[in-house]
Amino acid sequence: MLVTILGSGTAVPVPDRFPAGYLVQAKGQQVLVDCGPGSLRRLAQAGVDLADLDAVLLTHYHTDHCADLGPLLFALRNPRYADRKPLRVLAAPGLERFVRTLTEVWPWLSPRDYELQLQEIGPGRHDLGDLEVTALPIRHTAQSLGYRFDDGIGTAAFSGDADACDELVLLARDTDLFVCDAAFPDEQRVDGHLTPGSAGEHAERAGARTLVLTHFYPECDGTDVVAQAGRRFGGRIVVAHDLLRLPVPGLPGR
């Protein structure tokens, strides 16, 4: 399994971080977890053609996590993608209404010469080919889901935006890689988000091997986020940046 950080930032524009987006490549599947603004550009920079994209999983419907879904659907109408394999989009209930509303505003998003498969899901297992994906509800919005991937060799978990909750511990239990919201410094915690320290606490409780801190607001600039997380987590800590590639299981974290 290979995880690529496409966007480690937020809705607040900064020069070096696009909003949330992650690429998981495993078991012949190429999967986007979230597709905030700029994800398609980062995908191209990562060397992935849209013809090879198998699925998109949305953690929730905030714009900085899903705004590039519209541009993706528009791009796939290009004749170069005619007769491509079906594209699966999975998210919590509300997905069909979301895509229908987008298409009412922009009719040219309707699929042409390929099959779009929308799947509203809840907690549980949802396989993508031979790649096992487990979804769990996460405290952020009423439709927030975290995702855990298992290819039989390694595991990777993605919190999406998150506040403190036991489901995060279940999601990251003994995982090789835990990509986790660390939006604001410990001393500036904001409801609905974790800090590096609280991300570290959840990772420690879960027994995760590597913690990847991500989704940084500008308030984190100049903060030693590794030190804040490291006070509560004894494993390997990585600070996400756009286009960072992380093999899973990769290096041992404990």
KEKE-3310 file (N, C-alpha, C; in steps of 0.2 Angstrom, whole numbers, plus 5000, padded with zeros to 4 digits):
npx = (5004:5002:5002:4998:5000:4989:4984:4987:4982:4969:4953:4957:4967:4984:5001:5008:5000:4987:4969:4961:4965:4969:4978:4976:4984:4983:4982:4979:4970:4966:4963:4954:4954:4944:4943:4947:4948:4960:4965:4964:4974:4985:4984:4988:5001:5006:5007:4996:4984:4967:4960:4963:4958:4949:4940:4931:4931:4922:4925:4916:4905:4910:4916:4930:4934:4928:4926:4932:4925:4915:4923:4930:4920:4916:4928:4929:4920:4927:4932:4943:4942:4932:4922:4929:4933:4920:4917:4917:4909:4909:4900:4893:4875:4866:4874:4869:4859:4868:4876:4866:4861:4873:4873:4861:4864:4876:4873:4882:4890:4884:4887:4895:4898:4904:4902:4895:4895:4886:4886:4879:4884:4885:4892:4904:4910:4916:4920:4933:4936:4949:4953:4950:4939:4935:4922:4919:4909:4913:4916:4912:4904:4886:4887:4899:4913:4926:4939:4946:4959:4964:4975:4979:4992:4997:4990:4980:4973:4961:4956:4948:4941:4940:4934:4937:4934:4929:4928:4938:4949:4945:4946:4959:4965:4979:4985:4995:4998:4992:4982:4979:4968:4975:4972:4974:4985:4989:4986:4977:4965:4950:4933:4927:4938:4954:4970:4988:4992:4981:4978:4989:4986:4975:4981:4990:4982:4976:4986:4993:5006:5013:5010:5002:5002:4990:4980:4982:4979:4983:4987:4995:5008:5024:5023:5029:5023:5026:5033:5022:5013:5021:5022:5012:5012:5020:5025:5031:5031:5025:5025:5013:5015:5011:5011:5019:5024:5020:5025:5016:5017:5029:5042:5045:5036:5037)
npy = (4994:5011:5027:5044:5061:5072:5084:5094:5104:5117:5125:5138:5148:5145:5146:5134:5123:5113:5111:5097:5080:5064:5050:5033:5019:5002:4984:4985:4995:5012:5025:5040:5048:5060:5075:5089:5107:5108:5095:5087:5093:5090:5076:5074:5079:5069:5059:5051:5046:5051:5042:5030:5031:5023:5025:5036:5042:5051:5060:5069:5082:5095:5109:5110:5097:5091:5099:5097:5087:5090:5097:5085:5076:5083:5084:5070:5069:5072:5066:5058:5050:5041:5026:5022:5013:5010:5023:5024:5032:5035:5039:5046:5045:5057:5059:5056:5067:5077:5076:5076:5089:5097:5093:5099:5112:5113:5106:5099:5090:5078:5060:5054:5042:5034:5025:5031:5027:5029:5028:5027:5026:5018:5015:5001:4987:4990:4984:4987:4980:4969:4976:4980:4990:4999:5009:5021:5030:5047:5060:5075:5081:5077:5068:5063:5052:5041:5032:5016:5006:4990:4980:4967:4966:4978:4992:5007:5022:5035:5050:5060:5076:5079:5078:5074:5057:5040:5032:5036:5029:5016:5016:5017:5007:4998:5001:5003:5015:5031:5044:5059:5072:5087:5101:5113:5122:5115:5124:5132:5126:5121:5119:5104:5100:5091:5093:5093:5087:5080:5072:5064:5058:5050:5042:5035:5028:5020:5012:5014:5013:5023:5040:5052:5069:5081:5092:5106:5122:5139:5144:5134:5137:5139:5132:5118:5105:5091:5089:5093:5082:5071:5071:5064:5053:5038:5033:5033:5049:5059:5074:5080:5084:5092:5080:5071:5055:5039:5024:5009:4994:5002:5010:5004:5010:5009)
npz = (5000:4996:5002:4997:5001:4996:4999:5013:5020:5023:5022:5023:5013:5009:5003:5001:5005:4999:5001:5010:5004:4999:4993:4990:4986:4982:4981:4967:4966:4965:4975:4980:4995:5001:4992:4991:4985:4972:4973:4961:4953:4961:4960:4947:4948:4955:4947:4942:4932:4927:4921:4928:4940:4953:4964:4975:4991:5003:5017:5023:5020:5020:5011:5009:5008:4998:4986:4974:4968:4959:4948:4945:4940:4929:4921:4918:4907:4896:4880:4880:4891:4888:4889:4900:4915:4928:4940:4957:4970:4987:5001:5016:5020:5010:4999:4986:4985:4986:4974:4964:4966:4963:4949:4944:4945:4937:4923:4915:4922:4922:4919:4905:4893:4903:4918:4932:4949:4963:4980:4995:5011:5028:5044:5044:5034:5018:5003:4991:4977:4980:4991:5007:5016:5030:5037:5050:5061:5064:5076:5071:5060:5057:5046:5046:5042:5046:5038:5036:5029:5023:5016:5018:5020:5026:5036:5035:5042:5041:5048:5044:5046:5064:5081:5098:5101:5105:5094:5085:5091:5089:5075:5072:5078:5082:5069:5055:5049:5054:5048:5053:5059:5064:5068:5075:5086:5102:5112:5107:5104:5094:5094:5086:5080:5081:5091:5089:5101:5106:5095:5096:5108:5105:5095:5103:5112:5103:5099:5087:5075:5067:5067:5057:5056:5050:5040:5043:5050:5048:5060:5065:5060:5064:5076:5086:5081:5081:5094:5102:5099:5102:5116:5120:5113:5109:5097:5080:5072:5059:5050:5039:5022:5006:4993:4999:5000:5007:5011:5016:5026:5029:5039:5055:5069:5082)
capx = (5000:5006:4998:5001:4996:4988:4982:4988:4979:4962:4949:4961:4972:4991:5005:5011:4996:4980:4965:4962:4965:4974:4978:4978:4986:4984:4978:4976:4965:4968:4957:4954:4950:4942:4945:4946:4951:4967:4966:4965:4981:4990:4984:4992:5008:5008:5008:4990:4979:4960:4957:4965:4955:4944:4935:4932:4928:4922:4924:4911:4903:4913:4919:4938:4935:4924:4924:4935:4921:4913:4928:4932:4915:4917:4934:4928:4916:4931:4932:4949:4940:4926:4922:4933:4930:4915:4919:4913:4909:4906:4900:4887:4869:4866:4878:4865:4856:4873:4878:4860:4861:4878:4871:4856:4867:4880:4871:4887:4893:4881:4891:4895:4902:4906:4897:4896:4891:4885:4885:4878:4886:4886:4898:4904:4915:4914:4926:4934:4940:4952:4955:4945:4938:4930:4920:4916:4906:4918:4913:4913:4897:4882:4888:4907:4915:4933:4940:4952:4961:4968:4977:4982:4999:4997:4983:4980:4967:4961:4951:4945:4940:4938:4935:4939:4929:4932:4928:4945:4953:4944:4948:4966:4968:4985:4986:5002:4998:4986:4983:4974:4967:4979:4971:4976:4990:4986:4984:4972:4960:4944:4928:4926:4945:4959:4976:4993:4992:4975:4979:4994:4983:4971:4985:4993:4977:4975:4992:4995:5013:5015:5005:5004:4998:4988:4975:4985:4977:4989:4989:5000:5014:5029:5022:5032:5018:5029:5034:5015:5010:5026:5021:5007:5012:5027:5027:5034:5027:5026:5021:5011:5015:5008:5014:5023:5023:5021:5023:5013:5018:5034:5046:5042:5035:5037)
capy = (5000:5018:5033:5050:5066:5077:5091:5094:5111:5118:5130:5144:5147:5146:5145:5127:5117:5113:5107:5089:5075:5058:5045:5026:5014:4996:4979:4987:5001:5019:5028:5046:5050:5067:5079:5096:5110:5107:5088:5085:5095:5086:5069:5074:5079:5062:5054:5047:5048:5050:5035:5025:5031:5018:5027:5042:5041:5057:5059:5073:5087:5102:5111:5109:5090:5088:5103:5095:5081:5093:5096:5078:5073:5087:5081:5063:5069:5072:5060:5054:5045:5037:5019:5020:5009:5014:5027:5023:5037:5032:5044:5045:5048:5064:5059:5057:5073:5082:5076:5079:5097:5099:5092:5104:5119:5112:5100:5096:5085:5071:5056:5053:5037:5030:5024:5034:5023:5033:5023:5030:5020:5019:5011:4994:4985:4991:4982:4990:4975:4965:4981:4980:4997:5000:5015:5022:5037:5052:5066:5082:5083:5072:5064:5062:5045:5039:5026:5011:5002:4984:4976:4960:4967:4984:4995:5014:5025:5042:5052:5066:5081:5075:5080:5068:5052:5034:5029:5036:5024:5010:5016:5017:5001:4994:5002:5005:5022:5034:5050:5062:5079:5091:5107:5119:5120:5113:5130:5135:5121:5124:5113:5100:5098:5089:5097:5088:5083:5076:5067:5059:5054:5045:5037:5031:5024:5015:5008:5015:5013:5029:5045:5057:5075:5084:5097:5112:5129:5144:5145:5129:5139:5140:5127:5112:5100:5085:5089:5092:5075:5067:5071:5059:5047:5035:5030:5038:5055:5062:5080:5079:5090:5090:5076:5066:5048:5035:5016:5005:4997:5006:5009:5002:5016:5008)
capz = (5000:4996:5003:4995:5004:4990:5002:5020:5022:5025:5018:5023:5008:5010:4997:5001:5007:4997:5006:5011:4999:5000:4988:4993:4980:4985:4978:4960:4967:4966:4978:4983:5001:5000:4986:4992:4980:4971:4973:4954:4951:4965:4958:4941:4950:4958:4941:4942:4926:4930:4918:4932:4947:4954:4968:4979:4997:5006:5025:5025:5015:5020:5004:5008:5008:4992:4981:4967:4965:4953:4942:4943:4935:4922:4917:4915:4901:4890:4876:4881:4896:4886:4890:4906:4920:4932:4945:4963:4975:4993:5007:5021:5017:5007:4993:4980:4985:4984:4967:4960:4966:4958:4942:4943:4944:4931:4920:4911:4926:4921:4916:4898:4891:4908:4923:4939:4954:4969:4986:5002:5016:5035:5047:5042:5029:5011:4999:4984:4974:4985:4996:5012:5018:5035:5039:5056:5062:5068:5079:5067:5057:5057:5041:5046:5042:5045:5034:5038:5023:5024:5010:5020:5022:5030:5037:5035:5044:5040:5053:5041:5052:5070:5088:5102:5101:5105:5087:5082:5094:5086:5068:5072:5082:5079:5062:5053:5048:5056:5046:5058:5060:5070:5065:5078:5092:5109:5116:5103:5102:5092:5094:5080:5078:5086:5091:5089:5107:5106:5090:5099:5113:5102:5092:5109:5115:5098:5098:5081:5074:5064:5067:5052:5057:5044:5041:5047:5049:5048:5067:5067:5058:5069:5082:5085:5082:5083:5101:5106:5099:5106:5123:5122:5108:5109:5090:5075:5070:5053:5048:5032:5017:5000:4989:5003:4999:5013:5010:5022:5033:5030:5044:5062:5072:5090)
cpx = (5004:5001:5002:4997:4995:4987:4983:4985:4972:4958:4953:4966:4979:4995:5006:5006:4989:4976:4965:4961:4970:4973:4980:4979:4987:4979:4975:4971:4968:4962:4958:4951:4950:4946:4944:4949:4958:4969:4968:4972:4986:4990:4988:4999:5011:5009:5002:4985:4972:4957:4959:4962:4949:4938:4936:4928:4928:4921:4918:4910:4905:4917:4927:4939:4932:4923:4927:4931:4918:4917:4930:4927:4915:4923:4933:4923:4920:4932:4938:4947:4934:4927:4927:4929:4925:4919:4915:4914:4905:4906:4894:4881:4869:4870:4874:4862:4862:4875:4872:4860:4867:4876:4865:4859:4872:4878:4877:4892:4890:4886:4890:4900:4906:4901:4899:4891:4891:4883:4885:4879:4885:4892:4898:4910:4912:4920:4927:4939:4942:4954:4949:4945:4933:4929:4917:4914:4911:4914:4916:4907:4893:4883:4895:4908:4923:4934:4947:4953:4965:4969:4980:4989:5000:4990:4985:4974:4967:4955:4946:4945:4937:4939:4936:4933:4932:4932:4935:4950:4952:4946:4955:4969:4973:4987:4993:5003:4991:4986:4977:4974:4971:4978:4974:4981:4986:4983:4979:4966:4953:4939:4927:4933:4949:4965:4982:4993:4987:4975:4984:4991:4979:4975:4988:4988:4975:4980:4994:5003:5016:5009:5007:4999:4997:4983:4976:4982:4983:4992:4994:5007:5018:5028:5026:5027:5020:5030:5027:5012:5015:5025:5016:5007:5019:5029:5030:5029:5029:5022:5020:5013:5013:5013:5019:5020:5025:5019:5020:5014:5024:5039:5042:5041:5036:5043)
cpy = (5006:5023:5040:5056:5071:5084:5090:5100:5111:5122:5137:5144:5149:5144:5138:5121:5118:5110:5100:5085:5070:5053:5038:5022:5007:4991:4981:4992:5007:5023:5035:5046:5057:5070:5086:5100:5109:5099:5085:5087:5091:5079:5069:5075:5073:5057:5049:5050:5047:5044:5029:5025:5027:5021:5033:5041:5048:5056:5063:5078:5094:5103:5109:5102:5087:5092:5101:5089:5084:5094:5089:5075:5077:5085:5074:5063:5070:5066:5056:5049:5041:5030:5017:5016:5013:5017:5026:5029:5035:5038:5042:5047:5055:5064:5060:5064:5078:5082:5078:5086:5100:5099:5097:5111:5118:5105:5096:5091:5078:5067:5055:5048:5033:5029:5027:5030:5027:5028:5026:5025:5023:5015:5004:4993:4987:4990:4986:4985:4971:4970:4982:4987:4997:5007:5016:5029:5041:5058:5073:5085:5077:5066:5062:5054:5045:5033:5022:5007:4996:4980:4969:4961:4973:4987:5003:5017:5032:5045:5057:5071:5078:5079:5073:5064:5045:5030:5030:5031:5017:5010:5015:5011:4997:4995:5004:5012:5026:5042:5054:5070:5082:5098:5113:5117:5118:5119:5134:5131:5124:5118:5110:5098:5095:5094:5091:5084:5078:5070:5062:5055:5048:5040:5032:5026:5018:5010:5008:5015:5020:5034:5050:5063:5078:5089:5103:5118:5133:5145:5140:5132:5141:5136:5121:5106:5093:5084:5089:5085:5070:5066:5066:5053:5044:5032:5035:5043:5058:5068:5080:5085:5087:5086:5071:5059:5043:5028:5013:4998:5002:5005:5008:5009:5015:5004)
cpz = (5000:4997:5001:4998:4998:4993:5010:5024:5024:5021:5018:5018:5010:5004:4996:5002:5003:5002:5006:5005:5000:4995:4991:4987:4983:4981:4971:4960:4968:4968:4981:4990:5002:4994:4986:4986:4978:4970:4966:4952:4955:4962:4951:4943:4953:4953:4940:4937:4929:4927:4923:4939:4947:4959:4972:4985:5001:5013:5027:5019:5015:5013:5004:5008:5001:4986:4974:4964:4958:4947:4940:4938:4928:4918:4914:4909:4895:4886:4877:4887:4894:4887:4896:4911:4925:4938:4951:4967:4981:4998:5011:5017:5016:5001:4987:4979:4983:4977:4962:4960:4962:4951:4940:4941:4938:4928:4916:4916:4925:4917:4909:4896:4896:4913:4930:4944:4961:4975:4992:5007:5023:5038:5045:5037:5022:5006:4993:4981:4980:4991:5001:5015:5024:5037:5046:5057:5066:5070:5075:5065:5058:5052:5041:5046:5042:5042:5036:5032:5026:5018:5011:5022:5027:5031:5037:5037:5043:5044:5049:5047:5058:5076:5092:5102:5102:5099:5084:5085:5090:5078:5068:5076:5079:5072:5061:5052:5050:5054:5049:5058:5066:5068:5068:5084:5098:5112:5113:5100:5100:5092:5087:5077:5083:5086:5090:5095:5107:5101:5092:5104:5110:5099:5097:5111:5110:5097:5091:5080:5072:5064:5062:5054:5051:5046:5045:5045:5050:5055:5069:5065:5064:5076:5081:5087:5083:5091:5105:5105:5102:5113:5125:5118:5108:5102:5086:5073:5064:5052:5041:5028:5010:4996:4992:5002:5005:5012:5017:5021:5034:5036:5051:5065:5080:5091)
residu = (MET:LEU:VAL:THR:ILE:LEU:GLY:SER:GLY:THR:ALA:VAL:PRO:VAL:PRO:ASP:ARG:PHE:PRO:ALA:GLY:TYR:LEU:VAL:GLN:ALA:LYS:GLY:GLN:GLN:VAL:LEU:VAL:ASP:CYS:GLY:PRO:GLY:SER:LEU:ARG:ARG:LEU:ALA:GLN:ALA:GLY:VAL:ASP:LEU:ALA:ASP:LEU:ASP:ALA:VAL:LEU:LEU:THR:HIS:TYR:HIS:THR:ASP:HIS:CYS:ALA:ASP:LEU:GLY:PRO:LEU:LEU:PHE:ALA:LEU:ARG:ASN:PRO:ARG:TYR:ALA:ASP:ARG:LYS:PRO:LEU:ARG:VAL:LEU:ALA:ALA:PRO:GLY:LEU:GLU:ARG:PHE:VAL:ARG:THR:LEU:THR:GLU:VAL:TRP:PRO:TRP:LEU:SER:PRO:ARG:ASP:TYR:GLU:LEU:GLN:LEU:GLN:GLU:ILE:GLY:PRO:GLY:ARG:HIS:ASP:LEU:GLY:ASP:LEU:GLU:VAL:THR:ALA:LEU:PRO:ILE:ARG:HIS:THR:ALA:GLN:SER:LEU:GLY:TYR:ARG:PHE:ASP:ASP:GLY:ILE:GLY:THR:ALA:ALA:PHE:SER:GLY:ASP:ALA:ASP:ALA:CYS:ASP:GLU:LEU:VAL:LEU:LEU:ALA:ARG:ASP:THR:ASP:LEU:PHE:VAL:CYS:ASP:ALA:ALA:PHE:PRO:ASP:GLU:GLN:ARG:VAL:ASP:GLY:HIS:LEU:THR:PRO:GLY:SER:ALA:GLY:GLU:HIS:ALA:GLU:ARG:ALA:GLY:ALA:ARG:THR:LEU:VAL:LEU:THR:HIS:PHE:TYR:PRO:GLU:CYS:ASP:GLY:THR:ASP:VAL:VAL:ALA:GLN:ALA:GLY:ARG:ARG:PHE:GLY:GLY:ARG:ILE:VAL:VAL:ALA:HIS:ASP:LEU:LEU:ARG:LEU:PRO:VAL:PRO:GLY:LEU:PRO:GLY:ARG)
# end
